[in-house]
Amino acid sequence: MSQFELPSDHPGFSDQDYRARRAAIAAVGEGYQSGKPIPHVVYTPDEDEVWRIVTTELARKHERLACRAVREGAAALRLRSDRVPQLDEVSGRLGELTGFHVEPVPGLVPTRRFYGALADRAFLSTQYIRHTSVPFYTPEPDIIHEVIGHCTMLASPRLADLYELAGQASLRAASDDDLDRFSRVFWFTLEFGVVREDDELRCYGAGLLSSYGEIESFREAEIRPFDIEAMGAMGYDITRYQPVLYAAEGMEQVFEELSAWFEAFGRTRTAV
């Protein structure tokens, strides 16, 4: 299946107008050349309304359920809620805050390409938005997931540094098995990470931050201690709420232990 097609169970599969719209937006990312200005997408009033509804609700949920570093990142990023932001607006602000920049892509890209770009403090983002019939659900990353989830984290200097270290680590994955192990750690931390903060469980992973439903239910998952090696061996299913999550005992544990793991990943060990 090409990145311009939709699976039969996608909410927009039977909507020919949406499919044409998706293809047109994907073509913008397809034609993008790194280092060039990011082409604007002229979003429709309906698309702006989806953004307004979802981001307004998520902002309220973040106040209750997201960790402090994420809330501070969101405050610094200063996303507007009345319309879909242009990626060059987001990229420019991230550049000021943490030195990261955003590059548009037409859809899902190969795993190694997505992770590898992080090593250059580049985040590859889609530009399309979910189907208007289900504003609180998307079966794949859209601009709400990319910007509200990942870019909010990238506005936090220490979280942005973790992303860069993750990208560097991914480049040292010598085999597909190594990359799979790395991907599992990324999944259970930067996508679905949770942390104990202010005597309660809060989240910092982009998958939780951008999910209207799962952010309300992650505390119902089986919460295990923060164990990076266990994460690297744990499978996951992207089509369901995560039944197992790994909680750190504070963001300092995340920053210190995850940084150390990323920095050591894939390096040749010297015999003693």
For each residue, the residues with C-beta under 8 A, 3 or more apart:
1: 5 7
2: 5
3: 26 30 106 107 108
4: 22 23 26 27 106 107
5: 1 2
6: 10 12 13 19 22
7: 1 10 13 139
8: 13
9: 13 139
10: 6 7 13 131 139
11: 15 130 131 133 134 137 139
12: 6 15 18 19 22 131 133
13: 6 7 8 9 10 19
14:
15: 11 12 18 19 131 133
16: 19 20
17: 20 21
18: 12 15 21 22 131 132
19: 6 12 13 15 16 22 23
20: 16 17 23 24
21: 17 18 24 25 44 128
22: 4 6 12 18 19 25 26 128
23: 4 19 20 26 27
24: 20 21 27 28
25: 21 22 28 29 41 127 128
26: 3 4 22 23 29 30 106 107 126 128
27: 4 23 24 30 31 106
28: 24 25 31 32 39 41 104 106 127
29: 25 26 32 104 105 106 107 126 127
30: 3 26 27 106
31: 27 28 39
32: 28 29 36 38 39 103 104 105
33: 36
34: 103 122
35:
36: 32 33
37: 88
38: 32 86 87 88 91 102 103 104
39: 28 31 32 104
40: 86 88
41: 25 28 84 86 127
42:
43: 47 48 51 83 84 129
44: 21 47 48
45: 48 49
46: 49 50 132
47: 43 44 50 51 84 129 132
48: 43 44 45 51 52 82 83 84
49: 45 46 52 53 132
50: 46 47 53 54 129 130 132 135 144
51: 43 47 48 54 55 81 83 84 129 143 144
52: 48 49 55 56 81 82 83
53: 49 50 56 57 135
54: 50 51 57 58 135 136 144 148 212
55: 51 52 58 59 79 81 144 148
56: 52 53 59 60 81
57: 53 54 60 61 136 212
58: 54 55 61 62 148 209 210 212 215
59: 55 56 62 63 74 81
60: 56 57 63 64
61: 57 58 64 65 66 212 215 216
62: 58 59 65 66 70 71 74 209 215
63: 59 60 66 71
64: 60 61
65: 61 62 202 203 215 216 218
66: 61 62 63 70 71 74 202 203 204 209 215
67: 70 71 195 197 202 203 204 251
68: 71 72 197 198 251
69: 72 73 153 156 158 159 204 251
70: 62 66 67 73 74 152 153 156 159 203 204 209
71: 62 63 66 67 68 74 75
72: 68 69 75 76 156
73: 69 70 76 77 152 153 154 155 156 159
74: 59 62 66 70 71 77 79 152 155
75: 71 72 78
76: 72 73 97 155 156
77: 73 74 90 93 94 97 151 152 155
78: 75 93
79: 55 74 85 90 147 148 152
80: 83 85
81: 51 52 55 56 59
82: 48 52
83: 43 48 51 52 80
84: 41 43 47 48 51 129 143
85: 79 80 89 90 147
86: 38 40 41 89 90
87: 38 90 91 102 104 125 127 143
88: 37 38 40 91 92 102
89: 85 86 92 93
90: 77 79 85 86 87 93 94 102 147 151
91: 38 87 88 94 95 100 101 102 103
92: 88 89 95 96
93: 77 78 89 90 96 97 155
94: 77 90 91 97 98 99 100 101 102 123 151 154 155 160
95: 91 92 98 99 100 101
96: 92 93
97: 76 77 93 94 100 155 157 160
98: 94 95 121 154 155 156 157 160
99: 94 95 121 160
100: 91 94 95 97 121 122 123 154 160 163
101: 91 94 95 121 122 123
102: 38 87 88 90 91 94 122 123 124 125 151
103: 32 34 38 91 117 122 123 124 125
104: 28 29 32 38 39 87 124 125 126 127
105: 29 32 109 124 125 126
106: 3 4 26 27 28 29 30 126
107: 3 4 26 29 126 140
108: 3 140 141
109: 105 113 114 124
110: 113 114
111: 114 115 179 183
112: 115 116 170 173 179
113: 109 110 116 117 124
114: 109 110 111 117 118 124
115: 111 112 118 119 166 167 170 171 182 183 186
116: 112 113 119 120 167 170 171
117: 103 113 114 120 122 123 124 167
118: 114 115 121 122 123 163 164 166 167 168 170
119: 115 116 164 167 168 170 171
120: 116 117 167
121: 98 99 100 101 118 160 163 164
122: 34 100 101 102 103 117 118
123: 94 100 101 102 103 117 118 146 150 151 154 163
124: 102 103 104 105 109 113 114 117
125: 87 102 103 104 105 143 146 147 150 151
126: 26 29 104 105 106 107 141 142 143 146
127: 25 28 29 41 87 104 143
128: 21 22 25 26 142 143
129: 43 47 50 51 84 142 143 144
130: 11 50 134 135 137 138 142 144
131: 10 11 12 15 18 134 138
132: 18 46 47 49 50 135
133: 11 12 15
134: 11 130 131 137 138
135: 50 53 54 130 132
136: 54 57 212 213
137: 11 130 134 212 213
138: 130 131 134 141 142 144 145
139: 7 9 10 11 239
140: 107 108
141: 108 126 138 145 146
142: 126 128 129 130 138 145 146
143: 51 84 87 125 126 127 128 129 146 147
144: 50 51 54 55 129 130 138 147 148 149 210
145: 138 141 142 148 149 150 206 207 210
146: 123 125 126 141 142 143 149 150 151
147: 79 85 90 125 143 144 150 151 152
148: 54 55 58 79 144 145 151 152 209 210
149: 144 145 146 152 153 205 206 207 209 210
150: 123 125 145 146 147 153 154 206
151: 77 90 94 102 123 125 146 147 148 154 155
152: 70 73 74 77 79 147 148 149 155 156 206 209
153: 69 70 73 149 150 156 159 160 163 190 204 206 209
154: 73 94 98 100 123 150 151 159 160 163
155: 73 74 76 77 93 94 97 98 151 152 160
156: 69 70 72 73 76 98 152 153 159 160
157: 97 98 160 161
158: 69 161 162 251 255
159: 69 70 73 153 154 156 162 163 190 204
160: 94 97 98 99 100 121 153 154 155 156 157 163 164
161: 157 158 164 165 259
162: 158 159 165 166 190 254 255 258 259 262
163: 100 118 121 123 153 154 159 160 166 167 190
164: 118 119 121 160 161 167 168
165: 161 162 168 169 258 259 262 263
166: 115 118 162 163 169 170 182 186 190 262
167: 115 116 117 118 119 120 163 164 170 171
168: 118 119 164 165 171 172 262 263
169: 165 166 172 173 182 261 262 263 265 266
170: 112 115 116 118 119 166 167 173 179 182
171: 115 116 119 167 168 266
172: 168 169 178 265 266 267
173: 112 169 170 178 179 181 182 265 266
174: 178 266
175: 178 179
176: 179 180
177: 180 181
178: 172 173 174 175 181 182 266
179: 111 112 170 173 175 176 182 183
180: 176 177 183 184
181: 173 177 178 184 185 232 233
182: 115 166 169 170 173 178 179 185 186 232 265
183: 111 115 179 180 186 187
184: 180 181 187 188 231 232 233 234 235 236
185: 181 182 188 189 228 231 232 258 261
186: 115 166 182 183 189 190 191
187: 183 184 190 191 192 207 231 236
188: 184 185 191 192 193 205 231 234 236 245 246
189: 185 186 192 193 205 228 231 246 254 258
190: 153 159 162 163 166 186 187 193 205 206
191: 186 187 188 205 206 207 208
192: 187 188 189 203 205 207 208 218 236 242 245
193: 188 189 190 203 204 205 208 245 246 248 254
194: 201 202 203 204 205 208 218 223 245 246 247 248
195: 67 201 202 203 204 247 248 249 250 251 253 254
196: 199 200 201 202 247 248 249 250
197: 67 68 200 202 250 251
198: 68 202
199: 196
200: 196 197
201: 194 195 196 218 219 223 247
202: 65 66 67 194 195 196 197 198
203: 65 66 67 70 192 193 194 195 208 209 215 218
204: 66 67 69 70 153 159 193 194 195 208 209 251 254
205: 149 188 189 190 191 192 193 194 208 209
206: 145 149 150 152 153 190 191 209 210
207: 145 149 187 191 192 210 211 214 242
208: 191 192 193 194 203 204 205 211 214 215 218
209: 58 62 66 70 148 149 152 153 203 204 205 206 215
210: 58 144 145 148 149 206 207
211: 207 208 214 215
212: 54 57 58 61 136 137 215 216
213: 136 137 216 217 241
214: 207 208 211 217 218 241 242
215: 58 61 62 65 66 203 208 209 211 212 218
216: 61 65 212 213
217: 213 214 220 221 241
218: 65 192 194 201 203 208 214 215 221 241 242 245
219: 201 223
220: 217
221: 217 218 241 242 243 244 245
222: 243 244 245
223: 194 201 219 245 246 247
224: 227 230 244 245 246 247
225: 246 247
226: 246 247 248 249 253 254 257
227: 224 230 231 246
228: 185 189 231 232 257 258 261
229: 232 233
230: 224 227 233 234 246
231: 184 185 187 188 189 227 228 234 246
232: 181 182 184 185 228 229
233: 181 184 229 230
234: 184 188 230 231 244
235: 184
236: 184 187 188 192 242
237: 240
238:
239: 139
240: 237 243
241: 213 214 217 218 221
242: 192 207 214 218 221 236 245
243: 221 222 240
244: 221 222 224 234
245: 188 192 193 194 218 221 222 223 224 242
246: 188 189 193 194 223 224 225 226 227 230 231
247: 194 195 196 201 223 224 225 226
248: 193 194 195 196 226 251 253 254 257
249: 195 196 226 253
250: 195 196 197 253 254
251: 67 68 69 158 195 197 204 248 254 255
252: 255 256
253: 195 226 248 249 250 256 257
254: 162 189 193 195 204 226 248 250 251 257 258
255: 158 162 251 252 258 259
256: 252 253 259 260
257: 226 228 248 253 254 260 261
258: 162 165 185 189 228 254 255 261 262
259: 161 162 165 255 256 262 263
260: 256 257 263 264
261: 169 185 228 257 258 264 265
262: 162 165 166 168 169 258 259 265
263: 165 168 169 259 260 267
264: 260 261 267
265: 169 172 173 182 261 262
266: 169 171 172 173 174 178
267: 172 263 264
268:
269:
270:
271:
272:
